[in-house]
Each structure stands twice: as structure tokens, then as C-alpha cells.
Amino acid sequence: MIYSGKEAIEKYGTRYNLSKALKNKEIFRLEHGIYSDKDLVNPMIIASKKYSSAIITMDSAFYYYDLTDVIPKKTFIATNRNSNIIHDSNIVQIRIPKEKLNQGKEVVLIDGEKVKMYNRERLLVELIRKRNQIPFDYYKELISNYRKIVDDLDMYKIEEYLSLYKNESNIADVLLREVF
């Protein structure tokens, strides 16, 4: 299980007991203010705990949904456009307007921990929108994997997410041409 600093102190009673537990390896400090009873924890879980309002997106979510075999070096998170800039070398922050941020958000279980992540339909729309910012080979791999699961995708959700953007018809044309 993963704990914030406050939760770890509550679990062990005092800071002194927490430091003793750290020395005895009953609990591990992963980052400043983030603790776990395991020494190795998925970076998506750490990012989700550290930035509680953030949503896992793009490369990290593609890997979770088995749409790629490329393990992301950094965790990609979506945050409110008006939130503070995150200065963390392990995080890629994508800032999204508040009205679009929670569209397609789901809670998934990763190693027993709840993590907010975009669903596959929202990720497909984001992939098409950002296709010029992604390496071509990586983009083609993702598109070919989406073609394999096209029957499992919810078209109504895709249409709903497309309607969030001004260039809806352009994105829809690319989507129909490359995926369906």
C-alpha cells in the first residue's frame, strides 16, 4: 500500500516511530512525502498519489492498456490548465482546460491501488489530435493496435469526446481513415 506523509505518520503514531520503521525496512520512502510497504512501486501509482487531481494519460495509459510495448520513461499526467506547473523530472504534464479534463476519466486498479486514467476512447481522440507531436513509428504501432480492438470501443463515447474540440470534423476524418 502507498501512503502520503500524513497517512504514514498516522499509521505509525509519531515521526519517530515512522523513522524507526524506515530503518527496520517495515516501510520505504519512495519520494518526499510518499511512503510504501513495498520498495518498488509502479510510477503511475506514485504520480497518482503525489498529484491527486491528475489523470494518467498518453504514453503511460497506452502502455497500461497494452496498446504498445514501449515502456514510458516518464509518467504522463493531465492536469487542469490553471493548476501549478509541475517541476518533476519523472513527470510529463499535459495541461487541459477544466471543462475537458474529466471527460473520459476512469478509476482503474494497478497493483491494488486506485488510479485515475483516461479510457481507451479518450486516448484515441488524444492520439489523433497529437499525431504530429508523436514519432511516426510509435503512432503507427498505436493505430495498428487500436485497429485490433476497434470492435471493443464505444463509438458514442468517441463522438462525445470529438465534440469537445473545434476541429471535430478533421479529427473524425483522420479517425475514420486510419482506424475504422
Sequence and secondary structure as in RCSB ss.txt:
>XXXX:A:sequence
MIYSGKEAIEKYGTRYNLSKALKNKEIFRLEHGIYSDKDLVNPMIIASKKYSSAIITMDSAFYYYDLTDVIPKKT
FIATNRNSNIIHDSNIVQIRIPKEKLNQGKEVVLIDGEKVKMYNRERLLVELIRKRNQIPFDYYKELISNYRKIV
DDLDMYKIEEYLSLYKNESNIADVLLREVF
>XXXX:A:secstr
 EEEHHHHHHHHSSHHHHHHHHHTTSSEEEETTEEESSS   HHHHHHHHSTT EE HHHHHHHTTS     SSE
EEEEETTS     TTEEEEEE HHHHTTTEEEEEETTEEEEEE HHHHHHHHHHTGGGS HHHHHHHHHHHHHTG
GGS HHHHHHHHTTSTTHHHHHHHHHHHT 
